[in-house]
């Protein structure tokens, strides 16, 4: 895969990647991979409160159980039901 270079003053696009098996917390790109969506969509869910997350230093993480719950519920969170 060719290297993606950012334009001057911009970050490189974030690519969704497969999470390591057994990890209990996921990064936003890893959650996007499991949800089959763009990382920006996951960020929007986090900002709206539909997908609970936590911050560890500078990293925003999402519990794998939360993502799996969202998948099993068909895209609706327990608070929205």
C-alpha positions as CSV (number, residue, x, y, z in Angstrom):
1,X,0.0,0.0,0.0
2,X,1.5,3.4,-0.9
3,X,2.4,5.7,1.9
4,X,-0.2,8.4,2.6
5,X,1.3,11.9,3.0
6,X,-0.5,14.7,4.6
7,X,-0.8,18.1,3.0
8,X,1.1,20.9,4.6
9,X,-0.5,21.7,7.9
10,X,-2.9,18.8,7.9
11,X,-2.8,15.4,9.4
12,X,-2.7,12.2,7.3
13,X,-6.0,10.5,6.9
14,X,-6.7,7.9,9.6
15,X,-7.1,4.4,8.2
16,X,-9.4,1.9,10.0
17,X,-7.3,-1.1,11.2
18,X,-8.1,-4.5,12.6
19,X,-7.8,-4.6,16.4
20,X,-5.5,-7.1,18.1
21,X,-7.4,-10.1,19.4
22,X,-8.0,-10.1,23.2
23,X,-7.7,-6.4,23.7
24,X,-10.4,-5.0,26.0
25,X,-10.2,-1.4,24.8
26,X,-10.1,-0.1,21.2
27,X,-8.9,3.0,19.6
28,X,-11.2,5.0,17.3
29,X,-9.8,3.5,14.1
30,X,-10.1,0.0,15.5
31,X,-13.7,0.6,16.6
32,X,-14.4,1.9,13.1
33,X,-13.0,-1.3,11.6
34,X,-15.4,-3.5,13.7
35,X,-18.4,-1.2,13.0
36,X,-17.6,-1.1,9.2
37,X,-17.6,2.7,9.1
38,X,-15.3,5.6,8.8
39,X,-13.4,6.8,12.0
40,X,-15.1,10.2,11.6
41,X,-18.4,8.4,12.2
42,X,-17.1,6.8,15.4
43,X,-15.8,10.3,16.5
44,X,-19.3,11.7,15.9
45,X,-20.9,8.8,18.0
46,X,-18.4,9.6,20.8
47,X,-19.1,13.3,20.7
48,X,-22.9,12.8,20.8
49,X,-22.6,10.4,23.7
50,X,-24.1,7.4,21.8
51,X,-20.8,5.6,22.2
52,X,-19.2,5.8,25.6
53,X,-15.4,6.2,25.7
54,X,-12.7,7.2,28.1
55,X,-9.4,9.0,27.8
56,X,-6.1,7.5,28.8
57,X,-3.5,10.3,28.7
58,X,-3.9,11.6,25.1
59,X,-5.6,8.5,23.7
60,X,-9.4,8.2,23.4
61,X,-10.4,4.5,24.0
62,X,-13.6,2.6,23.7
63,X,-14.4,-0.6,25.6
64,X,-14.7,-3.5,23.2
65,X,-17.8,-4.6,25.1
66,X,-19.5,-1.3,24.3
67,X,-18.8,-1.7,20.5
68,X,-20.0,-5.3,20.6
69,X,-23.2,-4.2,22.4
70,X,-23.8,-1.5,19.7
71,X,-23.3,-4.2,17.0
72,X,-25.7,-6.7,18.7
73,X,-28.3,-4.1,19.3
74,X,-28.5,-3.3,15.6
75,X,-27.0,0.2,16.0
76,X,-29.0,1.6,18.9
77,X,-27.5,2.1,22.3
78,X,-29.3,1.0,25.5
79,X,-29.9,4.7,26.5
80,X,-31.7,5.4,23.2
81,X,-34.1,2.5,23.5
